[in-house]
Amino acid sequence: MELKNNQAALIWDVDEDGGVSVNVASGDPDGPAGAICQAIAVKLMQDEDFQAEIMEMIEVDDGGQKN
């Protein structure tokens, strides 16, 4: 997928142990969309309460599968 300069995306990777990582893809990493996604990615990776809240919302088990 090719992103336009005004688009950005968060890319989630969940390994078999349930570990989560987040990457950002952006047509313009220094533009507003890229900056917003980067800020969200930092929040996701550094805020354990926020991570837990998201995982509870989607009810993911320890194996990374949605219940």
ZIRABEL-V766869 format. One line per field, one symbol per residue. ss: DSSP state (A for helix, B for strand, O for the rest). phi: phi as a letter, one per 20 degrees, with the letter a starting at -180 (. if undefined). psi: psi as a letter, one per 20 degrees, with the letter a starting at -180 (. if undefined). A space follows every 10 residues. Layout:
ss: ???
phi: ???
psi: ???
//
This chain:
ss: OOOOOOOBBB BBBBOOOOOB BBBBBBOOOO OAAAAAAAAA AAAAAAOAAA AAAAAAAAOB OOOOOBO
phi: .deffecbbe decdefenfd cccddbfcge egffffffff ffgfeddfff gffffffdle efeneff
psi: ppqrhjqqqp opporijjpp qprppqhnhi rggggghggg gggghinhgg ghgghhhilp rhjjqp.
//
